Amino acid sequence: MPFIGTQPDVGGYSVLDALTASATASYTLQKDSANFVPSSANQLLVSLNGVIQKPGSSFTVSGSTLTFSSALTSSDSIDFILAMGEPLLIGTPSDGTVTDAKIATGVTASKITQGTLPHLQLPTGSVLQVVKAEKLDTASTNSTMGSGFIDTGITCTITPKASNSKILVTVDVALGVTNTEFNYMRVVRNVGGGTYSMISEAATPGSRNAIHGMVFGSNQGRVSTQTFNDLDSPATTSAVNYKIQFATGGGGGYVYIGQSNRDTNAASADPRASSRIVLMEIAG
């Protein structure tokens, strides 16, 4: 016989394990040899000696125990007990069947994603995470660029969520000098603790394009804030470590971080400004 209306896909109707009547009123309900606890007596359809029993008066239920209104005998027959389904049981939706219209207005992201929105669902250009490192104290060097750049102590680490992400690197460094030469800073990075290399490095070593900031000695006695931005492509999901280095242009003077020096003694100079590096992962 055909079904009229919407065909039910799920149901909770179960015939419970057979019970043998004896000289008692109470019996343990089981399904597949495991105790069964109905929500109420109204959930059960009980047939005794060919007669359907009325829930609440002919029998009651407490936990998994069914109790008839009076004790039975071995000549009685408990024909069947049918559990007519859990209240509001709707089953599990099939894959790909829940649409936007089925989700109530006001459902929070935490209910859908357990608190973390999958980054793969975000459009290209979205900011996935931001980390920052700031230097409030001072540092100095008189090492020349030819002798090698020196770490400023400003370092920051980010672990990309996807290998095609870009890392937007923003640097603000307060440089002070005591010479009349050009003085320099640069940003280097490594992946997973490997060898450091300069980001946005020019094809020709020593090219000015490889230097990320310069301050001329005519600014001695004042702090000159050097700003650098770059969209780096580390192509990894391992930790990427960035750090800022600096060097002098020579002339026997110093280059300082975070202070305008009026002498060559970094310890006695007054701090004037903080320096920082900010890393933003951008979805690729």
C-alpha angles and dihedrals in degrees: 000000000000120000117244115215131007111350109238111238099188137031140167102215113138134170106224124223115286118266126210115218118235139159095299138082098218128076135174115242115223138176117199089349093304123110112263122211114196120202091239142339088265089069092065131080106201125188117196119180089343094307124111109234125224115242115238097019106041092035142358134203131221115176105312094337120104114197123193119214089250137017117274130219132226089259092063120093125217095204099189144322117219120196104210099207139280115289112264091001106166102163126221118311116241118253113282095011102106110091131189089259091060093057115086120239111259098033106147126229090245090064091053102038104019091248101310121088107214108250090219088068093059119094123249111280095033118137107243099181142347129210130178139192123194133191116210098170129064138261135183143188140179093194111128123230088247091056094048142279119274126219113253093204091248107126134155133181130205130178110209118225092215133028092230094056122117122224115220106209117199119182131184114180126178107217127188126182141193100195138071097240135093112274125200148207131188140181120234132178142187133199120232093346096307130133118318118240133177117260118231089014115177119246091243114061112238093025115143089238088072092062115087100196141007135189123188124226092242085078092062113141092033135080114245114197112219116201127196132178129183137164102224126196109205092165095212145100092215122101112285116206120204126188139172122234132186142193140178128246091231129251094129095277136117136248116212138199118222101359145074104229122212091184138019095260106101092188094061098044120102119246111244109173144009126240128212148176123211123195122196123185110219120199110247 
